[in-house]
Amino acid sequence: MGVGGHGQTGSDLRRIWGTLTPADRVLLACLLCSGLVWAFWPRDKGEVAVIVGSGGLVAEVSMDRPDTLAVKGPLGTTYVVVGGGEAKIISSPCPQKLCVRSGPVRRPGEVVVCIPNRVAVTIKGRNGPDAVLR
Amino acid sequence: MTHLALLVAGGAALSLLEGSLPRPLPWMKIGLANVATILALYLYGARSAFSVAVLRVLLGGVFLGFGPGFVLSAGGGIAAWGVMALVKETLGGTFSVVGVSIWGALTHNLTQLVLAHLLVRTAAVWALLPAFLWAAGVTGTITGLAADFGLKLLRRYPRRVLR
């Protein structure tokens, strides 16, 4: 006892759990489970990156070959890099750079979005956009 | 009135403080500013909470600009107020402060997806739905516990201080 923080953390968590009503617990459990099921659901390898800009579909490119795409948006140009089975936004003229910091996407159904510059990159598998929802 | 102004300022301060905290995911925010809305809801009622939510969003806009981020923050903040007020009034005995806060986080996140869908004009953003649901559970709980702590603290003071 008294070694490490585990005992302390455990009792804190128990106390917090105790303050929740049964309805609170059901709601929380549902939300957490939905995220975990999604994160660990087995999926195909991503094959194609679908890039959408403010004017609609910009390109669908295979992620096998390295390529850089310049997508024009209301703020300027967003650069999307594909290759090695992944796609990422490497630069964008948005204030917070959340899209750049989101990092690469690989698996079908994953998406990285730059809302200020209206650019979205979605991954599709070999079987098209529904691969995830089959 | 003074207390509502303090809550608005506190909410804005919390959201600035939150900007300096590390984030597990770049787009994930704890939403501590929502603590101000929840405190107003429980201490002064739904109408006061609405004022706090609107003023807090406007104040955030003054600091961070009125771009797409403001649209997301305004839509999320006001929709969250609506659902939290509704849940508290109708199911106040079923859900605790934490539960109400989770409903608020859930509404906030769903509203942001709808607005992101409209702004980027692609349904692709809905791929983030499960991640956003999970995040609502985590952030709503943290915010709710913070609000619960704040309520217990404030309720220790005599009633006249809270008028």
Interface residues (C-beta under 8 A of the other chain):
Chain A: I16 T19 L20 T21 A23 D24 L27 L28 C30 L31 L32 S34 G35 L36 V37 W38 A39 V50 V52 S54 G56 P95 Q96 L98 R101 S102 G109 E110 V111 V113 I115 P116 R118 V119 A120 T122 V132
Chain B: L25 P26 W27 G65 G67 P68 G69 L72 L91 T94 F95 S96 V98 G99 I102 W103 L106 A116 L119 V120 R121 T122 A124 V125 A127 L128 P130 A131 L133 W134 A135 A136 G137 V138 G140 T141 L145 D148
